């Protein structure tokens, strides 16, 4: 079955945003401020705000640094999209856990 590239792209973007939102939730639950994360990452707080709103394309290194500063254990997962019956609703394989 051919993969709809538009649906796959949208599902990946949704998963990326969900991961960022989960990391922000963990940061807040751990009582870590945006300023503390920014200082730990040696970046401006504005960059952290953009990151947390999904307003930036980040590297894996940035993701790891943010997770560490927020007190989160980062776990990434991938699934074979050709085995998914409906990309529009089944794209919840990502995980960010503490």
Beta strands, then each sheet from edge to edge (+ up, - down):
strand 1: 73-75
strand 2: 95-97
sheet 1: 1+ 2-
end
